[in-house]
């Protein structure tokens, strides 16, 4: 489990990404956030984010929560 300070940084970073994509037109914001996280976050950062979501996701924006849900869906 990541240290609380590290989780706070990940929450801040994820929310900043979501804030950016929330301003983009269309209805693909959650997919865009998910794509960004998948492309630019290393696996242990994603695992820490998933663990935080599993623990309640305190502080995460609804858009980040939707993005994580998309990331966890099996690839068809």
Secondary structure as the mmCIF struct_conf table of DSSP 4:
data_model
#
loop_
_struct_conf.conf_type_id
_struct_conf.id
_struct_conf.beg_label_comp_id
_struct_conf.beg_label_asym_id
_struct_conf.beg_label_seq_id
_struct_conf.end_label_comp_id
_struct_conf.end_label_asym_id
_struct_conf.end_label_seq_id
HELX_RH_AL_P HELX_RH_AL_P1 UNK A 4 UNK A 22
TURN_TY1_P TURN_TY1_P1 UNK A 23 UNK A 23
BEND BEND1 UNK A 24 UNK A 27
HELX_RH_AL_P HELX_RH_AL_P2 UNK A 29 UNK A 40
BEND BEND2 UNK A 41 UNK A 41
HELX_RH_AL_P HELX_RH_AL_P3 UNK A 43 UNK A 54
TURN_TY1_P TURN_TY1_P2 UNK A 55 UNK A 56
TURN_TY1_P TURN_TY1_P3 UNK A 58 UNK A 59
HELX_RH_AL_P HELX_RH_AL_P4 UNK A 62 UNK A 72
BEND BEND3 UNK A 73 UNK A 73
HELX_LH_PP_P HELX_LH_PP_P1 UNK A 74 UNK A 75
#
